[in-house]
Amino acid sequence: MKRMVGAALGATAAGLLARAAWGVPAAMGARNLRAVARGERAERVRRSPQFRDGKFRNQHPTQSTPDGDTRDLIKRYRADRDRRKPRGIVPLVTPSSDVTRTDGLYVTWYGHASTLVELDGARVLFDPVWSDRVSPSARLGPKRIHPVPVSIDELPTLDAIVISHDHYDHLDLPTVRALVRTQVAPFVVPLGIGAHLERWQVPADRIVELDWNESTTAGPLRLTATPAQHFSGRGLSRDETLWASWVVAGPRRRVFYSGDTGYFDGFARIGAEHGPFDVALVQIGAYDTMWPDIHMTPEQGVATHVDVQAHVLIPVHWATFTLGLHAWGEPVDRLWREAKAQDVTLVVPKPGERVDIDAPPAVDGWWQTL
C-alpha cells in the first residue's frame, strides 16, 4: 500500500514538474556561446572590444551575483513579503486605438520596462513583455502584478522593436512570436541576441544586432546602442550576449533608455556625445545593497538623468513584477524626493497612460494609495 501511495505521489510530482517545464528549452533561447557565435556573428563577437576571454565585459569590474551574507538575503526575502506587492489594484489606462502618427513626442509605459515611444512620426517599442511570468516556465517564476493595458494585437504599427538585454523580464519568447505575427518592424538588439531570435524563427531580415556605439536607422530615426553596466544570461551560462542602453534620435527629438544598469561614469559620456535628450527612461527598481553594481537606486536614477542631460525623467522597471526586496512603492517614493531635491521634471504615469512630453503632467502620487 505504501509503495502504491509513494508511486502515486511520485507520478503526481513528476507530472507537475513536467507541466512546469513545458516550453522551457525553447524559452531559454540559444543555450551556449557555440550557438551564439557562428559565422558572421562569431566574427563580430570576437571583434567586439567588450568581448574578452569568452565573455562580454563591462567597462569597469562588476559583481553580478549577490555580494554579502546570503543567509541575510534569504531572511529578508522571507520577511515582509506583503509589502513587496500593492495592497490594492494598480490603476490602468486603456490607450486609444485610433492615435495617428504625430511629429510630437509621446511615451506610453505599459508596465515594468515595456514602453512605447512616439517621436518625429515614428514608433519604437522598448523591451516588450506581455507574458504573465518572467521565467522560462509559464507556471513558475515572478508573476505579473497588473494586467498589460493593451493586447499585442492592439499595438500601433511599429518602426522598431528594441531590446536592452536577454533577461526574461526584457526578452520574452511568447511576446516575440506575437510581434513577428502582428508587426513587420525589425528587432534591434545588442550583439549576440540575434541567436535567441533565430532559434525562435524570427526572420533574419528582421534582426539587427549592434555593438556599443554602433547605429542603425528605422524610418526617420537613428538608433544607437550605448554602454550599460549589467550582465546577461537565460540559463546557467552568463554574459554570452551583450547588454546596452539606447539612444533614439529623430530629426528633432531625442530619447534615452537606460536598460538595466548600475550607475557608472559612462552616462556622462553618453550625455556629452548624444545629448541633450527630451526624455530619459530610467531603470529604478529591483535594487539592493547586495548587487549595487548592476541595478541603480532611485537616487542614482536621478543622477543618470542629469548626466545624460535629459529634460523629463520617466521611471521604468518597477510596479509590474516583484524582482527585488524593497517595498512595492519605495522606488518611486525615493525617486520623487530626489527629483524634487535636484529640481528634475519627473513624470510617473499609470500603466497605459500616454504622456505628452511637451506638456508633462504633474506627479500625483497615485501609487501611494495602494
Helices and strands as residue ranges (DSSP letters): H 2-21, H 24-27, H 33-36, H 39-47, E 51-52, E 55-56, H 70-78, G 81-84, E 105-111, E 114-119, E 122-126, G 152-154, E 160-162, H 173-182, E 187-190, H 194-199, G 204-206, E 207-210, E 215-218, E 221-226, E 245-249, E 254-257, H 266-274, E 277-283, H 298-307, E 310-316, H 330-341, E 345-346, E 354-356, G 366-369
